Amino acid sequence: MFVMLTEVIAAGMLAFNSGAPQVAPVVTPPSPSQESYRLEDLTVTGRPRDALIRNFVENVADPVPGRKLARWNDPVCVGVVNLGQDLSQYLIDRISDVAADLGVRTGQPGCKANVHIVATDQPREVAARFMSDRKRDLIPNATGVTNRAMRHHFTESDAPIRWWYLSEVVVTQTGQRAFRMPGDTPMEDGRGEEVIFVPKTAPRLTEPYSDSMRQTYIIIDPTQLTHMNSLQLADYLAVVALAQISPTADTESYNSILNAVDDSSAAPSLTQWDRAYLSGLYSATQTPASNAASRLHIRSEIARAADRLSQRAEN
């Protein structure tokens, strides 16, 4: 039986002693005329399914402007703060399992966290503190500094779950950062040459650089998530932790765990849309020279993943 988050709050969430009242969750039921698309029901091939996949990717994907979608190439290590030990360990284990299913390496016990999940009833204050404490990490064009909409979602919105990504452009073969940040010493590659990221100057099909996730920061307010159970929360956090998800994504038309925050009946766990999207992201090659070609690879891999998942469901 999965734990409802009301039990976590009743047990005493270790928040920041604000004394703020608990906020009753507002669950908006789906419109009777609105029917979400289930990937497993889209058995036809060709333009209808391809169009839905393309729209889903364009809707949820939120890479650094001008760059391709990043993914985890280093081992993922999940850390949870301010939740009870049992729920914290459950979230860590579930997110790590989802990552492992994608072929992502996961850290051993005691590893240094790079996916940080913080529970608090003061999410805006914690987000503002994060932005203030990590100014150097947020140097434009160096790490995953995204658009104003994401900054507003992270620091000003009333969202019960908010997130921030740090990603880097790396040399694909070595995983080494492909640029220098202020204060860095010169970097060298295996040939003794300094490695500095240089934008493409001529058209080509591939490039030696790719985008790699370095840190994911997620702040949750459990007082606004009492309608979700622990599995729903863990799977929602897994998608957000492992892929660059737009905070303004509208997934109501799709059967996705990303809808569970607004409507817990929308999805009990990861759906085939979610699994196919993550599988497509982590199966696609990271070396296409253009962003358009990169997304085309991802969409093709999502379609292949959808076929595999449908066949598995039939067997």
C-alpha positions as CSV (number, residue, x, y, z in Angstrom):
1,M,0.0,0.0,0.0
2,F,1.4,3.4,-1.0
3,V,1.7,6.1,1.7
4,M,-0.6,9.1,1.3
5,L,1.2,12.4,1.9
6,T,-1.3,13.4,4.5
7,E,0.3,10.7,6.7
8,V,3.7,12.4,6.2
9,I,2.4,15.7,7.3
10,A,0.6,14.2,10.3
11,A,3.8,12.5,11.3
12,G,5.5,15.9,11.3
13,M,7.3,17.3,8.3
14,L,10.6,18.8,9.2
15,A,9.9,22.2,7.6
16,F,11.4,25.5,8.6
17,N,9.2,26.1,11.6
18,S,7.2,28.8,9.9
19,G,4.0,27.9,11.7
20,A,2.2,28.5,8.4
21,P,-1.2,26.7,8.1
22,Q,-1.5,23.7,6.0
23,V,-3.0,24.4,2.6
24,A,-5.8,22.2,1.5
25,P,-5.1,20.8,-2.0
26,V,-7.4,22.0,-4.8
27,V,-8.0,19.1,-7.2
28,T,-9.6,20.2,-10.5
29,P,-11.4,17.3,-12.1
30,P,-10.9,16.9,-15.9
31,S,-13.6,18.3,-18.2
32,P,-16.0,15.6,-19.3
33,S,-15.4,16.6,-22.9
34,Q,-11.6,16.4,-22.5
35,E,-10.1,13.0,-23.3
36,S,-6.4,12.4,-22.8
37,Y,-4.4,10.4,-25.4
38,R,-3.1,7.1,-24.2
39,L,0.0,6.1,-26.1
40,E,-0.9,2.4,-26.0
41,D,-4.2,3.2,-27.8
42,L,-2.4,4.9,-30.7
43,T,-1.9,1.7,-32.8
44,V,-1.9,3.5,-36.1
45,T,1.4,4.5,-37.6
46,G,2.2,7.5,-39.7
47,R,1.2,11.1,-39.3
48,P,-1.4,11.0,-36.5
49,R,0.8,9.3,-34.0
50,D,3.9,11.1,-35.2
51,A,2.1,14.5,-34.8
52,L,1.1,13.7,-31.2
53,I,4.6,12.6,-30.3
54,R,6.0,15.8,-31.9
55,N,3.6,18.0,-30.0
56,F,4.3,16.2,-26.7
57,V,8.0,16.7,-27.1
58,E,7.7,20.3,-28.1
59,N,5.4,20.9,-25.1
60,V,7.3,19.3,-22.3
61,A,10.9,19.7,-23.4
62,D,12.8,22.7,-21.9
63,P,16.4,22.7,-22.9
64,V,18.8,25.6,-22.4
65,P,18.0,28.1,-25.1
66,G,20.0,27.4,-28.2
67,R,21.1,24.0,-27.0
68,K,19.9,20.4,-27.3
69,L,18.1,18.5,-24.6
70,A,20.5,17.4,-21.8
71,R,20.4,14.0,-20.0
72,W,22.3,12.3,-17.3
73,N,25.7,10.8,-18.3
74,D,27.1,10.8,-14.8
75,P,25.7,8.5,-12.1
76,V,22.5,9.9,-10.5
77,C,22.6,10.3,-6.8
78,V,19.3,11.3,-5.2
79,G,19.2,13.2,-1.9
80,V,16.0,14.1,0.1
81,V,15.7,16.6,2.8
82,N,12.9,17.3,5.4
83,L,10.8,14.2,4.8
84,G,10.6,11.2,7.1
85,Q,13.2,8.5,6.7
86,D,10.8,5.9,5.2
87,L,9.4,8.2,2.6
88,S,12.8,9.7,1.8
89,Q,14.3,6.3,1.2
90,Y,11.3,5.2,-0.9
91,L,11.7,8.3,-3.1
92,I,15.4,7.7,-3.5
93,D,14.9,4.0,-4.4
94,R,12.1,4.6,-6.8
95,I,13.8,7.4,-8.7
96,S,17.0,5.4,-8.9
97,D,15.1,2.4,-10.2
98,V,13.5,4.5,-13.0
99,A,17.0,5.9,-13.8
100,A,18.5,2.4,-13.9
101,D,15.8,1.2,-16.3
102,L,16.9,3.8,-18.7
103,G,20.5,2.7,-18.5
104,V,21.6,5.6,-16.3
105,R,24.1,4.6,-13.6
106,T,23.1,5.3,-10.0
107,G,25.2,6.2,-7.1
108,Q,26.1,3.9,-4.2
109,P,24.9,4.6,-0.7
110,G,26.7,7.6,0.7
111,C,27.2,9.2,-2.7
112,K,27.2,13.0,-3.1
113,A,23.7,14.0,-4.2
114,N,23.2,15.7,-7.6
115,V,19.4,15.3,-7.6
116,H,18.3,17.4,-4.6
117,I,14.7,17.2,-3.3
118,V,13.8,19.6,-0.5
119,A,10.4,19.5,1.3
120,T,9.2,22.8,2.9
121,D,6.1,24.8,3.5
122,Q,8.0,27.9,2.4
123,P,8.9,27.0,-1.1
124,R,9.3,30.6,-2.3
125,E,11.7,31.5,0.4
126,V,13.8,28.4,-0.1
127,A,13.9,29.0,-3.9
128,A,15.0,32.6,-3.3
129,R,17.8,31.5,-1.0
130,F,18.9,29.0,-3.6
131,M,19.1,31.7,-6.3
132,S,21.1,33.9,-3.9
133,D,23.5,31.3,-2.7
134,R,24.4,29.9,-6.2
135,K,25.0,33.0,-8.3
136,R,28.3,31.7,-9.7
137,D,26.6,28.5,-10.8
138,L,24.0,30.5,-12.7
139,I,26.4,32.4,-14.9
140,P,24.6,32.9,-18.3
141,N,25.7,30.6,-21.1
142,A,27.8,28.5,-18.8
143,T,25.2,26.3,-17.1
144,G,21.5,25.5,-17.4
145,V,20.2,29.0,-17.0
146,T,16.9,28.9,-18.8
147,N,14.2,31.5,-19.6
148,R,12.2,33.9,-17.5
149,A,9.2,31.6,-17.4
150,M,11.3,29.0,-15.6
151,R,12.8,31.6,-13.2
152,H,9.3,32.9,-12.4
153,H,8.0,29.4,-11.8
154,F,10.9,28.6,-9.5
155,T,10.9,31.7,-7.4
156,E,7.5,33.4,-7.7
157,S,4.8,30.8,-8.5
158,D,2.5,29.0,-6.1
159,A,3.4,25.6,-7.7
160,P,3.6,22.8,-5.1
161,I,6.6,21.4,-7.0
162,R,9.2,23.6,-8.6
163,W,12.6,22.7,-10.1
164,W,15.8,24.1,-11.5
165,Y,18.4,22.4,-13.7
166,L,22.1,22.9,-14.1
167,S,23.5,21.4,-17.3
168,E,26.8,21.7,-19.2
169,V,28.1,21.4,-22.7
170,V,30.7,18.6,-22.6
171,V,33.0,16.8,-25.0
172,T,30.9,13.7,-25.8
173,Q,33.8,11.2,-25.8
174,T,35.3,12.3,-22.5
175,G,32.5,13.9,-20.6
176,Q,34.8,16.8,-19.9
177,R,33.3,20.3,-19.8
178,A,33.8,21.9,-23.1
179,F,34.3,25.5,-21.9
180,R,35.9,27.4,-19.1
181,M,34.1,29.3,-16.4
182,P,35.5,32.5,-14.8
183,G,38.2,31.5,-12.3
184,D,38.8,28.1,-13.9
185,T,42.3,27.0,-14.8
186,P,43.0,26.0,-18.4
187,M,41.6,22.5,-19.3
188,E,43.4,20.0,-21.4
189,D,42.3,17.1,-23.5
190,G,44.2,13.9,-24.0
191,R,46.5,15.6,-26.6
192,G,47.6,18.3,-24.3
193,E,45.4,20.9,-26.0
194,E,43.1,23.3,-24.3
195,V,39.5,22.5,-24.7
196,I,37.2,25.4,-25.3
197,F,33.7,25.2,-26.7
198,V,33.6,26.9,-30.1
199,P,30.2,27.3,-31.9
200,K,29.8,25.6,-35.2
201,T,31.1,27.6,-38.2
202,A,30.2,25.3,-41.0
203,P,27.2,22.9,-41.5
204,R,27.8,19.3,-40.6
205,L,25.8,16.3,-39.5
206,T,27.4,15.7,-36.1
207,E,29.3,17.7,-33.5
208,P,31.7,16.5,-30.8
209,Y,29.7,18.2,-28.1
210,S,26.6,17.2,-26.1
211,D,24.6,18.5,-23.2
212,S,24.9,16.8,-19.8
213,M,22.9,17.2,-16.7
214,R,24.9,18.1,-13.7
215,Q,22.4,19.1,-10.9
216,T,18.7,19.0,-10.5
217,Y,17.1,21.0,-7.6
218,I,13.5,20.2,-6.7
219,I,11.5,21.9,-4.0
220,I,8.2,20.4,-3.0
221,D,5.5,21.6,-0.6
222,P,3.9,18.5,0.8
223,T,1.0,20.5,2.3
224,Q,-0.3,21.0,-1.2
225,L,0.3,17.4,-2.3
226,T,-1.9,15.5,0.2
227,H,-4.1,14.1,-2.6
228,M,-1.1,12.2,-4.1
229,N,0.3,8.9,-2.8
230,S,4.0,8.1,-2.5
231,L,4.2,6.3,-5.8
232,Q,2.7,9.2,-7.8
233,L,5.0,11.6,-6.1
234,A,8.0,9.5,-6.7
235,D,7.2,8.9,-10.4
236,Y,6.4,12.6,-11.0
237,L,9.8,13.5,-9.4
238,A,11.5,10.9,-11.4
239,V,10.4,12.5,-14.7
240,V,11.3,15.9,-13.5
241,A,14.7,14.8,-12.2
242,L,15.8,12.8,-15.3
243,A,14.6,15.1,-18.1
244,Q,14.5,18.9,-18.6
245,I,10.7,19.4,-18.2
246,S,9.1,22.8,-19.0
247,P,7.3,24.2,-15.9
248,T,4.6,25.5,-18.1
249,A,4.0,22.3,-20.0
250,D,0.3,21.6,-20.8
251,T,0.0,17.8,-20.7
252,E,-3.8,17.6,-20.0
253,S,-4.4,16.1,-23.4
254,Y,-1.9,13.3,-22.7
255,N,-2.0,10.4,-20.3
256,S,0.9,11.4,-18.1
257,I,2.0,11.3,-14.5
258,L,2.8,15.0,-15.0
259,N,-1.0,15.6,-14.6
260,A,-1.2,14.0,-11.2
261,V,-0.4,17.2,-9.3
262,D,-3.6,18.8,-10.6
263,D,-5.6,15.6,-10.6
264,S,-4.5,12.5,-8.7
265,S,-6.9,10.3,-10.7
266,A,-5.1,11.3,-14.0
267,A,-2.4,8.6,-13.6
268,P,-1.6,6.2,-10.8
269,S,2.1,6.0,-11.8
270,L,4.4,6.4,-14.8
271,T,2.4,5.9,-18.0
272,Q,3.5,4.7,-21.4
273,W,3.8,8.3,-22.6
274,D,6.2,9.0,-19.7
275,R,8.2,5.8,-20.2
276,A,8.4,6.3,-24.0
277,Y,9.5,9.9,-23.6
278,L,12.3,9.1,-21.1
279,S,13.3,6.0,-23.2
280,G,13.4,8.1,-26.3
281,L,15.5,10.8,-24.6
282,Y,18.1,8.3,-23.3
283,S,18.2,6.1,-26.4
284,A,18.7,8.9,-29.0
285,T,22.2,9.9,-30.1
286,Q,23.4,13.1,-28.5
287,T,25.7,14.1,-31.4
288,P,23.5,15.6,-34.1
289,A,24.8,19.0,-35.1
290,S,21.4,20.7,-35.1
291,N,18.8,21.0,-32.4
292,A,16.1,20.0,-35.0
293,A,17.9,16.8,-35.9
294,S,18.4,16.0,-32.2
295,R,14.7,16.3,-31.5
296,L,13.9,14.2,-34.6
297,H,16.1,11.4,-33.2
298,I,14.3,11.6,-29.9
299,R,10.9,11.5,-31.5
300,S,11.9,8.5,-33.6
301,E,13.2,6.7,-30.4
302,I,9.9,7.5,-28.6
303,A,8.0,5.9,-31.5
304,R,10.2,2.8,-31.2
305,A,9.8,2.7,-27.4
306,A,6.0,3.0,-27.8
307,D,6.0,0.0,-30.1
308,R,8.1,-2.0,-27.6
309,L,5.9,-1.1,-24.7
310,S,2.7,-2.0,-26.7
311,Q,4.1,-5.3,-27.6
312,R,5.2,-6.0,-24.0
313,A,1.6,-5.1,-22.8
314,E,0.1,-7.6,-25.3
315,N,2.3,-10.5,-24.2
